[in-house]
């Protein structure tokens, strides 16, 4: 389960496009930050995607990916031109194929091959036609679904939704959010040439005037559709965006990605073991609520330079957003790539120890460092905004070096503070009594990856 939002220039404070996404996957499914360079390929080359190989293009663009460690594709990412994409699992009446391109593969391929959001949309449509979408999307289990996407660039954004090989697209007019449910209804800007006729043939609608993509293609008895609560989360995000419309900033989107969709009256008593798929910041708690927000991105797509605020870690409510600048600055070594086993030298696992300690007594332990986290994040934001205010055109070499320094120092300081917070929270006495089943499940998950709290 995931959530993606975007606000175009008429809805943001500075007239830029701002994008955000939480990637929700299995709790031990490591999420890495990967920067791929521009690359040229020989004629007739192939690219090995997660389940299938397809023809490679002559040249791929520089891409920044936030991705599950085990697959080719990414959950969200951006490229050197500012094209930024995130996807959602959606469920339709159309068949789920055993092989093909994953939605995550489609994102990576589109980022590597497009210079604008519209071009990225066209790349995905072309790949769907040539290779189809399909294959197991799950890490340890099996999961099959179709995909919806938000595709943004420096000027505009699009929502693209699919049902197997069929698709429909809507240009974003101001603010937009997508979750784990089809959302385009009767109003759209682009459509698969045979989609309406297919809906009529299948009996999904009675006439062309009756065509309503989401209403016609959402399966009524699909268990994933029922439990995913996609419409609930989308409504929550849309409401939060609407409240800040015209003054939306990256901080606005960070706050939305940390939202648990609970009322103020219940917030004091809320803990992660009570989390449900209603939450935007999702917490694993059972076999039913199996997802965890394992990584987050907020993309500030300004024309002079794009700033990508990333956690690279689980649970944005416990994490720190850090800036990466594109197209020129990029990111240096941040501790190596994490994999299936606990390794405190890597960014994701180092924070994961803190995250899982906090889960044992959420309110008390999070509050022990939350103010410091917010202050640290504010320092990063102020440093970044101060630098951006001085850049009026293409950044100079000196400004690019300053960007690199801000990124390097942000990741280093965040790691240093995370270590301090780990040492602080693990000696705090526990005040919250957890459900034994919940505690046992987390012990099993920790044992599986060889994570201990010594």
N, C-alpha and C positions, 0 to 999 in steps of 0.2 A: 504494500500500500504506500502511495506517495502523494505529494501535493506540490503543485507548481502555480506560481502567480507571475503576472507581469503588469506593469503600468507604463503606458507610452507617454510621450512628451507633454500632452495636454493635462496630465494628471499628476506629474511629478513636480517637485519644488523648483528644480533647475532646468526643466524642459528636456531632460535626458530620458532614455528608456531604462527601466530598472526591472530586473528579473530575479526570481527566487525559487528555490526548490529544496525540499527535504527528500532524501532518498531513504525509503523504508524497506528494509530487507531482513533476513534472519539475523538474530542477535550476535552470532559468531561469524557472520559474513563480512569479512574485512573490506573496508572501503579505502582505496588509495587515491592520492593526487598524483597525476602523471602528466608531464609536459612532453609532447612529441614534436620534433622539429619538422620543418619542411623537408620533403624528400622526393627524389625523382626515381622512376622505375623504368626498367627495360620494357620494350614492347612484349605483349602477350604474358606479362607477369600476372600472378594470382595473389589475392589477399586472403589469408585464412581467418575467417570470422569464427564465432563461437562453435557453430555446428557445420557450416558449409564453407567452401572456398568459392570466390567469385572473381571475375576479371578486375585487375587493378587499373587505376588511371595512370596517366603519364606522370602527374605530380600531385602530391598531397600537401595541404597547408599545415602550418603550425597549429597544434591544438592543445588545449588544457583540459584534461579529462578528470572527472570524479567518478571512480569506477569500482565495481566488485573485483576483487583480486584475481578471480578465476576465469573471467570471460574477456573476450575481445572488446566488447562494447562498453559504453559508459552510461551511467544514470543521468548525468547532466554534464555539460561542458561548453567550451567556447573556442573560437579560433582567432587567428591574428587579425581578422577583419571585423571582429566583434559579433559574429554570428553565434548565438547562444541558444541551446536547445535542452529541454527536459521532457521526459515522457511519463506516462501513467499507464498502469495495467487497467484495461477495460474489458468488459465481457459483453458479447453480442450473441445473436442467434446463429451466426455463421460458424462453420467448423473451425476447430483449432488443429493446426497441422503439426505433425510429429517432427518435421524438420523445416528449415528455412532460416531467414534472418531474424534474430531477436530484435525487439524494439530498441534495445540498448545498442546493438550492432548498427541499426539504422541511424542512430544519433551520431556515432563516431564517424561513419562513412559520410554522412551529410556535412559534418563539420570539416572533414578533410577535403571536401570537394566543392564547397560553396563560398561565395563572397558576399551574399546577401541572404536575408531571411527567406525571400521569395525563391531564390535559387535553391536554398536548403530544402524548402518544401517540395520543389520540383525533383530534387535528387531522391528524396524519400519515396515520392510517388513512382518515379521511374524504377527504383529498386523493388518496390512492391510488385510492380507489373512483371519485372524480369525474374525475380527470385522468390517472391512471396515472403510472408512472415510466418514463423513457426519454430518449434523446438522447445525443449524444456528450459524454462527460465529460472527454475529453482536451484539452490545451492546443494542442500542435502536431501531435499524432497523433490517432488515433481510438481511443476506448476506451468500451466499453459494459459496464455491470454493474448488478446489483441492490444493495440496501443493507441493512445492519444498523445499529442505533442503540443507544446508551446515553442514556437520558433521565433526568435527575436534578433534584431540587429540594431544599429545606431539610429535608425529612422522609424522602424515599424515592428509589428509582431503579428504572428498568425497562430491560430489554433487549427491543427490538423487532427481529425479523428478517423479511425479505421474500423472496419469489420471484415476481417480476412483480407481479400484483395481489393475490397471497395473502400472508398474514402470520401471525405467531405471537408471543406476548409472554410474558415471564417477569419476575416481580417479584424484585428483588435481595434476597437474605436477609442477606448480610454483605459479601463481596467479589465482584467480577466483572470480567472482562476480555473484550474481543472483538477479533478481528483479521480477516483476509481469508478467513474460512471460516464457514459456518453453524455454530452451536454449540448451539442449543436442541435437546434430544433428545426424550425421552418426557415429561419434566416441564415443564409450562407452566401459566400462569394465565389467559391469554386466547388465543383462536384465531379465525381467519377461519371463518365458519359452514360454508363448503364445502371447507375445506382437506383434511380427511381423505378425504372422498368423491372429491375430485379426485385425490388420491394413489392411491386404490384404482382409479379409472377409468383412470389412466395406467399402472397396473401398477407403481408405485413401491413399494407394499407389498401384502401378500396379505390382510390383515385389519385391522380397527381396532386389535386388540391388537398387531399388528406395526408400527403407525405409529410412526415415529421421524423427526422433521422433518429433522435434519441428515443422517442416514443415507439417507433416502429422496430428498432433493432435491439433494444435492451431486453434480455431474457427475464421473464417474470419469476421463474423458479430456480434460477442459478444461485447456489448457496454462497458463492463468492460475492456475487452482486448484492445479495441480501446483507451479509455480514460486513462488507467493506465500508458501508456508510459513506460512500463517495459523495452523494448529494448533500449530506449533512456537513461534511468538511468543506465542500465547495461553497456552500451557503455561508458558513462561518468566515471563510477567507474573503469572500466578496463583501460581506458586511464590514469587516475590518479595513479592507481597502477603501470602501466607500466613505468610511469615517474620516480618512485622511486624504481623500481625493483632492488634488490640486497642491498638496504639500507633502507628497510621498517622497521619502528619502531612503537610502539603504538601511538606515536604522529602523525605519518603519517595517521593512520587509523582514529584518532580523527578528523583530518583536513578534511578527505574525508567525514566523517559523518556530518560535518558542512557545506558541500558544497551545494550551491544553483543552480549550473549548469547554471550560467549566464556569459556572456562575460565581460571582464574588462571594456569595453566601456559603458555597461549598469549597472554595479554594483553600480555606484554612485547614480543612480536614482531608484534602485530597493528597494521595500518595501514588506513586507509579503502579503499585499492584492493583489499583483501581482503574488504571488506564483502559481505554477502549478505542475502537476505531473512529470514535468521534473526535479524538485529539489530532491536531496538526503535528505537534511534537509527540510522536507515538512511542510508547514504552511497551516492551514485551512483558507479558505477565502469565501466559498460559498457552496450551495447545491451540486454543481458539484465537486469541490475540497474539499471533506468532511474530508480528513485525516489530522492528525497532528502527527508529530514525538513526541511520548509521553514518550519515554525512549530509552536510548542508552547504548551499552556495547562494550568494546574493551577488548579482552582476550589475554593476553601475556602468552603463554603456554610454559614456561621453565621447564626443567626436575626437577630442585631442588624445585621450588615453582612456582605456577601459580598466576599471578596478574590480577585481573579483574577490569578494569577501568569502572565505572558505573556512570551515571548521576542520575538515579532514578527520573528524572524530564523531563518535556517537552522541546522541541526545543534545541538541543545540541548547537546551535549558541548562545543561551542565558544562557546555563547551565555550570556547572563545573563538570569535570570528577574526581572521587574520587576512591582510590584503596581499594580493598578487596583481601586478600590473602587466598589461599587455597593450600593444603587441611586442614591444622591444625589451622590456625588463625581465619578465619571466621569473623563474624561481631556481635557486641553487639546491644543493643537497639538504634534505630535511629529515635525515635519519634512515633512509632506505625504504624499500617497499615491504609492507607487511604481508604475511600469508596466513594460513590456517592455524598456526600455533603462536601462542603468546610470546612476544619478543618486545621487552620494554625499550629497546633502542629505536623502535619505529614509532612514528607519530600516533597512529591509530591505537596500538596496543598500550602505549604509555598512558594516554588519556583514559583508555578503557578500564584500567585499574582504578582510577579515580571515580569514573562513572559507576562502576559496580560497588565500590565502597559507599558511594552516596546513596545508592538504591537501598542499602540496609537500614538507613534512617534518613529519608529524603529531606524533610524540612530542616532538621537540625544541621545535617552535614552540608547541604547546599548553602544554607544561610551563613555557615561559618566562613565561606569564601566568596559568596555571590557578589557582595559589594566591591571587593577587590577585583574580581573578574570584570565587573562593569566599568570600573575605573581604568583598568588596563586596556580594555576594548576602546574606551573613550580616548585614551592617549593615541592609539593606533588611528582612530578616526580623525582626530585633530591634526596629527602629523600628515595624514593623507590629504585632508581638505586644504591644509595650508599649502602643500606642494601643488595641488590641482589649481588653486587660485592664482598661481604664478605662471601657469602654462596656458598660453593663448593660441599656440599653433603646434606644429610638430615638436615634440620634446627634444631638447638638446642632449648631447652626450652627458653633460653634467647632471641634467635632470633625470636622465635614465639611470645614472649611477645612484642618485638619491633614492629613486624608486626601489632599486635592488637592495639598498641599505635598509630602507624601511621594512621591506619584506623579510629580509634576513633577521633583523633585530626583533621583529614581531614574533617570528617562529621560535627564536631562541629564548626570548623573554617568556613567551607562553609556556614553553617546556619547563623552564626554571620554576615558574609559578605553579605549574601542575605538580611538580615534584614536592614543592612546599605544601600544597593543598592535600596531596596524598598523605604525607606525614602528619598533617594536622587532623584530618578527618578519621584516620584509622585508630586514633587513641581516644576519640570521643565516646562517651557512654551512649548506649542505645536507649531511646525512649519509645520507639514505635515497635509494637508487636506485629510481626509479619505472619501472613498465612503460611502454615508449614509446607503446603504444596508449592507455593510460590518460592519459598526459600530453598526447597529441595530441587526444584527445576534449575534455579540459578547455580546451585552447587554442582549439578550435573553438567551444565554448560561450561562452568569454570574448569571442572576436571577434564573435560573433553579437550580443551585447549591448553591444559597444564598451567592455568593461572592460579596462583595463590596470593595471599595478602600479607606475607611475611616481609 
